[in-house]
Amino acid sequence: MTFEERLRACAAAVEAHLDARLASFPDTGLASAMRYAVTGGGKRLRGFLVLESAALHGISERDAIGAAAAIEAIHAYSLVHDDLPCMDDDDLRRGKPTVHKAWDEATAVLAGDGLQSFAFELIADGSLPAERRLELSRSLAVASGASGMAYGQALDIAAETAGEPLSLDEITTLQAGKTGALIEWSATAGARMAGADIGPLQGYARALGLAFQIADDILDVEGDEAKTGKRLKKDADAGKATFVSHLGLDGARARARELVDEAIDAVSLYSAQAVYLKEAARFVVSRET
């Protein structure tokens, strides 16, 4: 199976699990908005990382699928809230109107709230031993909360309010929370499920997450809106400092390639078992969406 086939297979498995679990909710506008936000689009890279890191540690897809679906629910909630007028004020996501445009702002807030709660429900209802589910829930709360993703978003908002461009080190810290924390949780989830050392996958994920964000900054400058399905060049229009503004396009590409090499080296101890994780590192800097 090629990397692309494996990525699609993981995405289909996560999508099916989300669909099945969402079907149990009352058929309301809120449930419809949640389903709209979390299904029918995206590469499911975070879910893929969960399933791959689980396979690396002998954890079956059946036992790992709840955590893979959970991280996609958290990611979707973050995008719904990130798109709100009080945040990034975006009206397009994956080629579709954002939730607050398709419904309204109140429904978007509640849909994000519902997806966040849904994520922890997915982990709690899984088939792993209770202590493993507890660790997954605890670590996901940290990754998505006030020292992780939410912290990164708060730094982003504070920088916009201050009106002064961030330094390269400050951007790196910001993105380690806003983007990197959920990627790190995803890549280390399998080790947590097995009660194994998360160190090698943590190193892999930190390099991967930063490479992912640099690639996003490059796409924002020279990407195709028809392919990305979202508004581009918004950082430059807002005068925000990015990896590209600090390093230039060539410098940003070079730094992303260095990070890919770091990620691949970090999982070299797993040998051929980590082939899909290595391909994922190469994928994040070559994608067009």
C-alpha positions in Angstrom: 0.0 0.0 0.0 1.4 3.4 -0.9 1.4 6.3 1.5 -1.4 8.0 -0.3 -3.5 4.8 -0.1 -2.7 4.4 3.6 -3.7 8.1 4.2 -7.0 7.6 2.4 -7.7 4.3 4.2 -7.1 6.0 7.6 -9.3 9.0 6.6 -12.1 6.6 5.6 -11.9 4.7 8.8 -12.0 7.9 10.9 -14.8 9.3 8.8 -16.9 6.1 9.2 -16.4 6.1 13.0 -17.4 9.8 13.3 -20.5 9.2 11.1 -21.6 6.3 13.2 -21.1 8.1 16.5 -22.7 11.3 15.4 -25.8 9.4 14.3 -26.6 8.9 18.0 -27.1 12.6 18.6 -30.6 14.2 18.4 -31.4 15.4 14.8 -31.1 19.2 15.6 -29.4 22.2 14.0 -26.6 21.8 16.4 -25.9 18.2 15.5 -26.1 19.2 11.8 -23.5 22.0 12.3 -21.2 19.6 14.2 -21.5 17.0 11.4 -20.9 19.7 8.8 -17.7 20.8 10.6 -16.1 17.4 11.3 -17.1 15.3 8.3 -16.8 15.4 4.5 -13.4 17.0 4.1 -9.8 17.2 5.1 -6.8 14.9 4.9 -7.2 13.5 8.5 -3.5 13.8 9.0 -3.9 13.9 12.8 -6.1 10.8 12.8 -3.6 9.1 10.5 -0.8 9.9 12.9 -2.8 8.3 15.8 -3.5 5.1 13.8 0.1 4.8 12.5 1.7 5.4 15.9 -0.8 2.9 17.4 0.2 0.3 14.7 3.8 0.9 15.5 3.2 -0.3 19.1 1.0 -3.2 18.2 -2.3 -1.5 19.0 -5.2 -2.5 16.6 -7.2 0.0 14.6 -10.3 -1.1 16.5 -8.7 0.0 19.8 -7.1 3.2 18.3 -10.0 4.5 16.2 -11.7 6.3 19.1 -8.6 8.4 19.7 -8.1 9.0 16.0 -11.7 10.3 15.7 -11.3 12.3 18.9 -8.3 14.3 17.6 -10.3 15.1 14.4 -13.2 16.4 16.5 -10.8 18.6 18.5 -9.2 19.9 15.3 -12.6 20.6 13.8 -13.7 22.5 16.9 -10.6 24.6 16.8 -11.2 25.5 13.1 -14.9 26.4 13.8 -13.9 28.8 16.5 -10.8 30.0 14.6 -13.0 31.1 11.7 -15.3 33.2 13.9 -15.4 37.0 13.4 -13.8 37.5 16.8 -10.8 35.4 15.7 -9.7 35.1 12.1 -13.1 36.1 10.5 -12.9 33.6 7.6 -15.9 32.7 5.5 -14.5 29.8 3.6 -13.1 26.4 4.9 -12.3 23.4 2.6 -14.1 25.1 -0.2 -17.4 25.5 1.8 -18.9 28.3 3.8 -17.6 28.3 7.4 -20.0 27.2 10.1 -20.9 30.7 11.2 -21.7 31.6 7.6 -23.7 28.4 6.9 -25.6 28.9 10.2 -24.8 31.8 12.6 -22.2 32.8 15.1 -24.1 31.3 18.1 -24.5 27.9 16.4 -20.8 28.0 15.5 -19.8 28.6 19.1 -22.0 25.7 20.3 -20.9 23.4 17.5 -17.3 23.9 18.5 -18.2 23.4 22.2 -20.1 20.2 21.2 -17.2 18.8 19.2 -14.8 19.4 22.0 -16.9 17.5 24.5 -17.5 14.8 21.8 -13.8 14.2 21.6 -13.5 13.2 25.2 -16.6 11.0 24.9 -15.0 9.2 22.0 -11.9 8.4 24.1 -13.9 7.4 27.2 -16.1 5.0 25.3 -13.1 3.2 23.7 -12.0 -0.3 24.3 -8.5 0.4 25.8 -7.8 -0.3 29.5 -9.2 2.5 31.7 -5.8 3.8 32.7 -4.8 4.2 29.1 -8.0 6.1 28.3 -7.4 8.3 31.3 -3.9 9.2 30.0 -5.2 9.9 26.5 -7.8 12.2 27.9 -5.5 14.0 30.3 -2.8 14.5 27.6 -5.4 15.7 25.1 -6.8 18.2 27.5 -3.2 19.6 28.0 -2.5 19.6 24.3 -5.7 21.5 23.4 -5.9 23.8 26.5 -4.3 26.7 28.1 -0.7 25.4 27.7 -1.3 24.0 24.2 -3.5 24.9 21.3 -5.6 27.6 23.1 -2.5 29.2 24.4 -1.1 29.4 20.9 -4.3 31.0 19.7 -4.1 33.5 22.6 -0.6 34.5 21.6 -1.7 35.0 18.0 -4.5 37.3 19.1 -2.3 39.2 21.5 0.2 39.8 18.7 -2.5 41.2 16.4 -3.7 43.5 19.2 -0.2 44.7 20.0 0.3 45.5 16.3 4.0 44.6 16.4 5.4 41.7 14.3 6.6 38.7 16.3 10.2 37.6 16.2 11.1 34.2 14.7 11.5 32.7 18.1 8.1 34.1 19.2 6.4 32.7 16.0 8.0 29.3 16.7 6.6 29.3 20.3 3.2 30.4 19.1 2.9 27.7 16.4 4.2 25.0 18.8 1.0 25.6 20.7 -1.5 26.6 18.0 -0.6 23.9 15.4 2.1 21.7 17.0 0.4 20.6 20.2 -2.3 18.6 18.5 0.1 17.1 16.0 2.4 16.1 18.9 -0.5 14.4 20.7 -1.5 12.6 17.6 1.9 11.2 16.9 2.5 10.1 20.5 -1.0 8.7 21.1 0.1 5.1 20.1 2.9 5.1 22.6 0.5 6.3 25.3 -1.9 3.6 24.4 0.8 1.0 24.8 2.4 2.6 27.9 5.6 3.0 26.0 8.2 5.8 25.8 6.8 8.7 23.9 10.3 10.3 23.4 11.1 9.3 19.8 7.6 10.1 18.5 7.7 13.4 20.4 10.8 14.4 18.6 9.3 13.4 15.3 6.1 15.3 16.0 7.8 18.5 17.0 9.8 18.6 13.8 6.8 17.6 11.8 4.5 20.2 13.3 6.9 23.0 12.7 7.5 21.8 9.1 3.7 21.7 8.6 3.3 25.3 9.7 6.1 26.5 7.5 4.5 24.8 4.6 1.2 26.5 5.5 2.9 29.9 5.5 4.4 29.1 2.1 1.0 28.0 0.8 -0.5 31.3 2.1 1.9 33.2 -0.2 1.9 31.1 -3.4 -0.9 28.5 -3.0 -4.0 28.1 -5.2 -7.2 29.1 -3.4 -9.1 26.6 -5.6 -7.0 23.8 -4.2 -6.7 25.0 -0.6 -10.4 25.8 -0.3 -9.7 28.8 1.9 -8.7 32.5 1.5 -5.0 33.0 1.0 -2.5 35.9 1.5 -4.4 36.9 4.6 -1.3 37.0 6.8 0.5 39.4 4.4 -2.6 41.5 4.1 -2.8 41.8 7.9 0.9 42.6 8.2 1.5 39.5 10.3 5.0 38.1 10.7 5.4 34.5 9.4 8.2 32.1 8.7 8.2 33.3 5.1 8.4 37.0 6.1 11.4 36.2 8.3 13.2 33.6 6.2 12.0 34.4 2.7 10.5 31.7 0.5 13.8 30.0 -0.2 14.8 30.1 3.4 11.5 28.8 4.6 11.6 25.9 2.1 15.2 25.1 3.3 14.1 25.1 6.9 11.1 22.9 6.2 13.4 20.4 4.4 15.7 20.4 7.5 12.8 19.7 9.7 11.6 16.8 7.5 15.1 15.2 7.9 14.9 15.7 11.7 11.5 14.0 11.8 12.7 11.1 9.7 15.8 10.7 11.9 13.7 10.7 15.1 11.8 7.5 14.0 14.8 5.8 12.4 15.0 3.4 15.3 11.6 1.9 14.2 13.2 1.0 10.9 10.8 -0.1 8.1 7.9 -0.1 10.5 7.9 3.7 10.4 7.8 4.0 6.6 4.4 5.7 6.5 5.4 8.1 9.2 8.6 9.0 7.2 6.4 9.5 4.1 4.1 11.7 6.1 7.0 14.0 7.0 7.8 14.4 3.3 4.1 14.9 2.5 3.5 17.8 4.8 6.0 20.0 2.9 4.9 19.0 -0.6 1.1 19.3 -0.2 -1.0 21.8 -2.1 -3.8 22.0 0.4 
